[in-house]
Amino acid sequence: MMTDKNSLTIALLHELLAEIGQPFDAKHDPAVASLQQIGLDSLSVLELLMLVDERCGVEIAVEDLAPGTTLIGLAALIDQRQAG
């Protein structure tokens, strides 16, 4: 179930993806498609996580992401870490 907070975090991730030159393609389901399936390579994931740290104050290492992490999964992790 997606919360309002989660929706805001996903919207932020869409903005950040556009900033790193990887705009989110609506053909992908953010709940199902992994970060790799939406077109991110390891460098793009690192860039995205650096922007998350800058904008949200949430530090997430690449190693913190499980294989197959989705955009919704990343948003949930950000929300969880912001909540403490």
C-alpha positions as CSV (number, residue, x, y, z in Angstrom):
1,M,0.0,0.0,0.0
2,M,1.4,3.4,-1.0
3,T,1.1,6.2,1.5
4,D,1.0,9.9,0.7
5,K,4.6,10.2,2.0
6,N,5.7,7.4,-0.3
7,S,4.0,9.1,-3.3
8,L,5.9,12.3,-2.5
9,T,9.2,10.4,-2.3
10,I,8.5,8.6,-5.6
11,A,7.7,12.0,-7.2
12,L,11.1,13.3,-5.9
13,L,12.8,10.2,-7.3
14,H,11.3,11.0,-10.7
15,E,12.7,14.5,-10.5
16,L,16.1,13.2,-9.5
17,L,16.1,10.6,-12.3
18,A,15.5,13.4,-14.8
19,E,18.4,15.4,-13.2
20,I,20.8,12.6,-13.8
21,G,19.6,12.2,-17.4
22,Q,17.5,9.1,-16.8
23,P,13.9,10.3,-16.9
24,F,11.5,7.7,-15.7
25,D,9.6,6.0,-18.5
26,A,5.9,5.5,-17.6
27,K,6.0,2.2,-19.4
28,H,7.8,0.8,-16.4
29,D,5.8,-0.1,-13.3
30,P,7.7,1.4,-10.3
31,A,6.5,-1.4,-8.1
32,V,7.9,-4.2,-10.4
33,A,10.7,-2.9,-12.5
34,S,14.1,-2.9,-10.8
35,L,16.4,0.1,-11.0
36,Q,18.4,-1.8,-13.6
37,Q,15.3,-2.5,-15.7
38,I,14.4,1.2,-15.8
39,G,17.8,1.8,-17.3
40,L,20.1,2.7,-14.4
41,D,23.6,1.3,-14.5
42,S,25.8,1.3,-11.4
43,L,27.1,4.8,-12.0
44,S,23.6,6.1,-12.4
45,V,22.5,4.4,-9.2
46,L,25.4,6.0,-7.4
47,E,24.5,9.5,-8.8
48,L,20.9,9.0,-7.7
49,L,21.8,8.0,-4.2
50,M,24.1,11.0,-3.9
51,L,21.2,13.3,-4.9
52,V,19.0,11.5,-2.4
53,D,21.6,12.3,0.3
54,E,21.8,16.0,-0.8
55,R,18.0,16.5,-1.0
56,C,16.7,14.3,1.8
57,G,19.6,14.1,4.2
58,V,19.3,10.3,3.9
59,E,22.5,8.4,3.2
60,I,22.0,5.1,1.4
61,A,25.0,3.1,0.2
62,V,24.8,1.0,-3.0
63,E,25.3,-2.0,-0.7
64,D,22.1,-1.2,1.1
65,L,20.1,-1.9,-2.0
66,A,19.0,-5.5,-2.4
67,P,19.3,-7.0,-5.9
68,G,16.2,-6.1,-7.9
69,T,15.3,-3.0,-5.8
70,T,12.5,-1.1,-7.4
71,L,11.7,2.6,-7.3
72,I,9.0,2.0,-4.8
73,G,11.4,-0.1,-2.7
74,L,13.9,2.7,-2.8
75,A,11.2,5.2,-1.8
76,A,10.2,3.0,1.1
77,L,13.8,2.8,2.3
78,I,14.2,6.6,2.1
79,D,11.0,7.1,4.0
80,Q,12.0,4.5,6.6
81,R,15.4,6.2,7.2
82,Q,13.9,9.6,7.4
83,A,11.5,8.4,10.0
84,G,14.5,7.2,12.1
